[in-house]
């Protein structure tokens, strides 16, 4: 993990920026999925190399998870959509979550999303 600090409960670890990030981290920890929090990732954005810091980098799977926790802000929504497009253009597989994503059986949906990405890669492999 790339950031050390208190997580608000006295436990040493990353200092998550939001409730949603903490929930996702708990899910990953519970399922023993290794991740790096806000690990720098170089991307090409508008013709320039930039460093983005996705919320979670699942290094063993080459997948990122971004949590967009602000609702109802059109400027934030545009920036989030731009970030998603940059990752897609770079060929980076990711799950992009909002507060609404963390309702119902959200753990199953997130784990299923990771599985779907990995299955998609395997299917592409077999097609070649």
N, C-alpha and C positions, 0 to 999 in steps of 0.2 A: 504494500500500500504506500502511496506516495506522500500522504499528509498525516503527520502524527498530531495528536492532541486529545482533548477530552471529548467524548461523544455525548456529554450532558448527564451521564449516569456514573461518572467517576471512572469509567473504563478507559484505558489508554487505547487509542486507535484513531482513525480519521475523524475529524470534526465535520460531520455532514452539514450541508448548507440548508437542508430542508427535511421535513417529516417524510416525504416520499423517498428521498435518497436513503434515509435510515431504514425504511421498510424494505427497500430493495436489497440493501446490504445485509439485513437480517435474513432475508430469503436465501441469498447467495451463501451466506455463512452456514445456515441450517442445512443446505444441500451440498455443502463442502465444494462449492464452485469457487475456485481461486479468482480473485480480481485485483485490479489496481485501481485505486480511486484517483480520478483526475490526472491520469497519466498522460503526459504530452504526446500528441500525435500530429505529425506533419501532414498537411494537406495543401492542395493548390486551390486557392480561393481568389477568384477574379484575376487570374494570371500571376498571382504571387504565392510564394510558399509561406504558409502561416502555421503556427502551432495552435491546435485546438486541444481542449482538455475535456474529453468525454467523461461523464460522471463515473462510468464503470468500463473498464477494459478487461474482458475475459480473455486473458492472454493465451490460455490453453486452447481456446476455440477461435481466436481471431475475430471476436464479436465485441461490439460496444453496446452499451445501454446508456441512453440519454433520458433524463427525466425533466420534462418541461412543466414546472409547477405553477406557473402564473396563468391564470385564466382571464379571458375578457380584455386583453390588452393587444390591440391590433399590431402595434410596433413589435412587441415581444413575439407574437405569432408569426410575423413576417421574418424575423431573425431566426426563429426556430425552423421554419420551413426552408430558409436559405441554408442553414447548417445541415439539415437532412439532405438537401440536394448536393451539397459539397461532398458529404460522405458517400452518397450513392455514385457520384461521378468518379470518385476515387476508388470505387470498388470495395468499399468498407461495409461489411454486413453489420446491421445494427437493429436494435429494438428501440423504438421511440415512444416513450410513455408520458401520459399526463395524469393528473389527479384522478380523472375518471377511469384510467386504466387500473387503478388500485381499488376497485370495487368488485364485489362478488368473488368468484374464484380467481382472483388476480394471481396468486402464486402459480396455479395450474396454467394460466394463460402465458405467464412469463416463461415458465419452464417449457411449455409447449412451443412458444416462439423460438426459443433457443434450439429446440429439437427440430423445428421446421427448417431453420436456416441450415443446420447440419445435414438434414435429409436432402435439401435442395442441392447442396454441394455434392453429395454422393450421387444423386441422380444425374447431375451434369457430368460427373466423372464417368459414369457408366455410358452415357450417350456418346462420349468421345471414344 
